[in-house]
Amino acid sequence: MPEASHYFIVHTTVDTRERADAMAAMMVTEGIAACVHIFPVSSVYRWQGKTETAEELRLEAKTRAAHVDDLMEFIRNAHPYDTPEIIVTPIVNGDARYLEWLEKDTTQTDGE
């Protein structure tokens, strides 16, 4: 089995539940994410010189290194924001069975 650092969580936030559900479903259906968690969040941020607040939904897509760039590009293209949050966090350790499942579920589209 590959090392845990071979796996990543790609984070973004979106404005509506419908968009969050649609983006998550497409990520999983296309095989670029094995799983996407969706959480409601309250955001406070600075945008164009003003402090803003918003109710958003946070997506956390679990994937492997081979699909990180694909996920980032997908988010850029599907996202309504001018500057979407896209943060990639390595998974440095995890349950071996879970990581094996993540590997298998994101390899189907590779032709491997």
C-alpha positions in Angstrom: 0.0 0.0 0.0 1.3 3.5 -0.8 2.3 5.9 2.0 -0.3 8.0 3.7 1.3 11.2 2.3 0.2 10.0 -1.1 -3.4 11.1 0.0 -4.8 14.6 0.3 -7.9 16.6 1.3 -8.9 19.4 -1.0 -10.9 22.1 0.7 -13.2 24.7 -0.8 -16.4 26.7 0.3 -19.5 27.4 -1.8 -22.6 29.6 -1.4 -25.5 27.1 -1.6 -26.4 23.6 -0.6 -27.5 22.8 -4.2 -24.1 23.8 -5.5 -22.3 21.9 -2.8 -24.3 18.7 -3.5 -23.8 19.1 -7.3 -20.0 19.7 -7.0 -19.5 16.8 -4.6 -21.5 14.4 -6.7 -19.5 15.3 -9.8 -16.2 14.9 -8.0 -17.1 11.4 -6.9 -18.8 10.4 -10.1 -15.8 11.5 -12.1 -13.5 9.5 -9.8 -11.3 12.5 -8.8 -12.5 12.2 -5.2 -13.4 9.1 -3.2 -15.6 11.0 -0.8 -16.6 14.6 -0.1 -17.8 15.8 3.2 -20.1 18.9 3.3 -20.3 21.1 6.4 -22.1 24.4 7.1 -19.8 27.1 8.1 -20.0 30.8 9.1 -17.3 32.8 7.4 -15.8 36.2 8.3 -13.3 37.5 5.7 -11.9 40.6 4.1 -12.9 41.1 0.5 -12.2 44.2 -1.6 -11.3 46.3 1.5 -14.5 45.3 3.5 -15.1 42.9 6.3 -17.8 40.4 5.1 -19.7 37.6 6.6 -21.4 34.7 4.9 -23.1 31.4 5.6 -21.3 28.9 3.3 -20.7 25.2 2.9 -17.3 23.7 3.2 -16.4 20.8 0.9 -13.6 18.4 1.9 -12.7 16.1 -0.9 -10.5 13.1 -0.2 -8.2 12.1 -3.0 -4.8 10.9 -4.0 -1.9 12.9 -5.4 -2.7 11.9 -9.0 -6.0 13.8 -8.8 -5.1 17.0 -6.8 -4.5 19.1 -9.9 -7.7 17.7 -11.5 -9.7 18.6 -8.4 -8.3 22.1 -8.3 -9.1 22.7 -11.9 -12.6 21.3 -11.4 -13.2 23.7 -8.5 -11.9 26.7 -10.5 -14.3 25.9 -13.4 -17.4 25.0 -11.3 -17.1 27.7 -8.7 -19.1 30.9 -8.7 -16.6 33.0 -6.8 -14.0 35.2 -8.5 -11.3 33.8 -6.1 -12.5 30.5 -4.6 -10.8 29.0 -1.6 -8.8 26.0 -2.7 -6.5 24.6 0.0 -4.8 21.2 -0.2 -3.9 19.4 3.0 -1.8 16.2 3.0 -3.1 13.2 5.0 0.0 12.3 6.9 -1.5 9.3 8.7 -4.7 7.3 8.5 -6.4 3.9 8.9 -4.8 1.5 6.3 -8.2 0.1 5.3 -9.6 3.6 4.7 -6.6 4.6 2.6 -6.8 1.4 0.6 -10.5 2.2 -0.2 -9.5 5.8 -1.1 -6.8 4.4 -3.4 -9.2 1.9 -5.1 -12.0 4.4 -5.5 -9.9 7.0 -7.2 -8.0 4.5 -9.4 -11.0 3.4 -11.4 -10.8 6.3 -13.8 -7.0 5.9 -14.4 -7.4 2.9 -16.7 -5.2 1.0 -14.2 
